[in-house]
Amino acid sequence: MIPTIKNLKQTDAGNFFLMAGPCAIESETMAMEIAEKVVAITDKLKIPYIFKGSYRKANRSRIDSFTGIGDEKALKILKKVNETYNIPVVTDIHTADEAAMAAEYVDVLQIPAFLCRQTDILVAAAKTGKVVNIKKGQFLSADAMQFAVNKVRESGNNNIALTERGTTFGYQDLVVDYRGIPVMKEMNVPVVLDITHSLQQPNQASGVTGGKPELIETVARAGIAVGADGIFIETHPNPAEAKSDGANMLQLDLLEQLLTKLVLLKQTVNQLG
């Protein structure tokens, strides 16, 4: 399943769709560099592509952590990516009153995992008419996501996707329960696997989230094998210098090799039915 979004290309290629970009919009130059590279790769591999970037990071461990360059400035950069490359864009919102504001600039509104049960946010996002991508809470079962889906549907919006991003395992780790992907697909929505946030190691003593990016390909391949409709990747030209979530990002120049392997795997999955 692929969401119905204006300017989403290659939807008849039989491929998974991709949400990819930086964790946060750090600058126009950085956003455009990433978008240009990923567009070239996804056009070559015939992957439907949605550019991802957060205009603000509201959920940080420390008060001195980077949160953004300013809401309007970052949202305008997202709109420029959309208009320059003719691709849809997704960003996350954090309060109900942000939904209408962000919807003026983007095609998909994303609900962060920690906020996936917040009724007012889900309803506000639904009422914009945009596609609503709900990230599964690290504390929830896949079955429990039916209630988040119903909140959006009962608010008059059937354009919904769900994203698996790992389940809390102890205090400082996450695991992916791949059984949840077919469970959520039964809710008749596209299901995405977030292969970078799933490898976070939260709650570090430093106040900076760690990660295991060396396992990105492992998690991604398993996700495609069990039927994920989409893949979510945070990527950056130099993750060590990223202002947010650099510890679990994929280096941009490694993206094409990974996606090439995933496309081949998806073709095999399609053949097996």
N, C-alpha and C positions, 0 to 999 in steps of 0.2 A: 504494500500500500504506500502511495505517495500523496502527501497533502496537495490540495488544489490551491496553487499560489500563482498569481500573475508573474510572468517573466521567468518561471521555473522551467529550464530547458532540459532536453534529453529525457523527458519523462516516459518515452516509449522504448527506451533502450534495454529494459529488463534489469536495470542496475539498482543498487541501493542508492538513496540520496544522501547528501553530505551537508552537514552544518559545520563550518570551520572558519576559524579566524582567531584573533588575539583574545585573551581573557578580557582585557579592557582596552578601550580606545585611548592610546597614549599620545597620538599625534596623527594629523592627516597623512603625512608622509609615510608613516609606518602602516597605517590602514590600507592605503592605496597600493603600497608595495606587496603586502600580503594578498590583497584581493587580486591584483594583476597576475601573480604567480599561480594562485589556486584556480583562477578562471582558465588559464592556459592549460593546466593539468586536467581539470575536469572536462573541458571541451575535448581534449585529446582522448580521454578515457570514456567519454559519454556518460558522465556522472551528473545527475541533477544537483545543482549547487546553490546553497543558501549561505551568504556571508554572515558570520557571527561576530558580534562585538558588544561588550557591555558599555553603556554610556556612563554608568556609575557603579561602583562596587560598594554596596551598603553593608555587607556582612564581612567585616574584617576582624581578626583576632585582637589587633592592637590599635590604639587610637592614632598612632603615628603612621599606620599603613596607608598606602596610596589608595585613594577612592575615585579619582577621576580628574579630568581637565575642565570640568564644567558641563552641566547637563545639555544646555542648548548647543554648545560648541561641539560636543561629541555626537549628539543626534544629527547635527547638520553634516558631519563627516560621514555618518552612516547613510544619510540620504545621498550624498555625493557618490559614495560607492555604488549605491543602487542605480543612480542615473548614468554614471560613467560606464559601468560594465553591464548594465541592463540585467541585473540579477536581484533576486529578493534578499532582504536582510532581516536578521532576527536580533532582538535585544531583550534583556530581562528587566522586569519592573519589580518594585519593592513595596509599594503601597497602592491602594485603590485609585487614588487621584493621579497617579502617574500613568495609568492605562491610556486615557484619552490623549495625554500629551505625547507619549511615545508613539502612539498609533498614527500620529500625523507624519511620522518620518519612516516607519518600518512596516514590514509585511507580516511579521510573526512576533507575537508577544510571548516571552518565556517567563514562566513562574518558577522561581528558585525552589530547590528541594525543601529547604527549611520552611518555606511559605506555602507548600502545596495544599495545606488544609485550610488556608485562610479564605473563608467564604467571600468576604467583601472584595478581595483581590481577584479571585476567580470570576466572580460575577461582573466586575468592572471590565476585566479583560474580555469576557464573552460579549459584552454589550458593544464593544468597538467593532465587532464583525470580523476582526482579524483572526488568522489562525492562532490558536493558543497552544503552546508547547508546555506541558506540565512536567516538571522533573519530579520523579518519585523520591519522596523523602527517604533519607538514609535510615530512618526509624520505622518505616512502613513496609508491610508486605505488598507484593504485587496485587493481590486480590483487593486490598484496601483502596487502590487507586480508582476503583469503579465509582467511589463516592465523589472524588474530585472531577472525574469525567461527567458524572451526572449533574454536578453543580453548573458546569459550563453548558451542557446540553439543555438543561431545564431553564437556562437563561436565554435560550434562543439561538445558540451557536453550536453547530455540528462540526466545525472545522477545528479538530483537536488532534494533538499528537502527545504521546507519553514518552518520557526519556528515563531509562534506567541509568543510575549513576553510582551504583554500589550501595551496600548495606553496612552499617556500623558493625565492626567486629572488634570488641574490646574498646579501649579508649583511644587508640592511635592508629587504627587501621580500618580498611574497608574491604569487603569481598563482593564479587558479583555472583548472585544466584541466577544462573542462566535459565532456570525453570520459569522465572518471572516474565521472560520475553514472550513465550507462547501464551502465558496466562493473560498478559495485558493485550495481546493481539486479539484475544477472544472478545474484548470490549469494542471491537470493530473500529480501531484507531491505528494509525501508523505508530510503530514502536521504534524508538531510537536508542542506540547504546552509546553512552558518553564514555569513550575509551580513555580519556585523560583524567577527568575528575574521579573516575572509578579507581584510579591508582594513587589518589591522594593519601597521605598519612597525616591526619589532622591532630590538633591538640598537642603540638610539640612545645617543649619547655621554652623555646625561643620566641614563641608567639607567631612563628611563620610556618605555614603548612608545608610538610615535606611531600615526597612522591617517589614513584618508581617508574620513570618513563621508559626504562629498558624493557618493560613488560607490555608496552602499548600494542605491539603487533600481536602478542599472544592473546590479549583480551579482545582485540578487534577480530581476529580470525575466528575465535570461538563465537563471537556475536553473530557474524555472518553465517556461520555453520548452523546455528540454531534458529535462524530466520529473522534477525533484526532487519527492519525496513530501511533504517537510516543509521548513519554513523555520525557522532559528534566529536570533533577534535579541536582542542585549542592548540594553536601553532604560532610560532614567533621566529623571526630570523635568528635571534640569539636568546634562547630561554633564560640564560644566566643573567641577562640584563633586563628581562621583563619586569614590569612594575607590579605584577600580580600573578600568582600561581605559576611562576616560572619552573618550580621544582617538578611539575608533572606535565609540562608542555612537550609537544613534539617539535623538534627543530624543523624549520620550514623546508630546508633542502633535503630532508628525509621523507617528505610527504609523498612525492610521486612514486617512489619505490614501494612504499606501503600500500598506496591505493591501487597500484598495478597488481599486486598480489591479491588484494581483496576483490578486485574485479574478476580475476581468474577463479577465485574461490566461489564467488557469487554465481558465475556461469555453471560451475559444477553443481551447486545447490539447485539451480534452476533445472538442470538436466535430470537430477534425481527426483525432482518434484517434491 
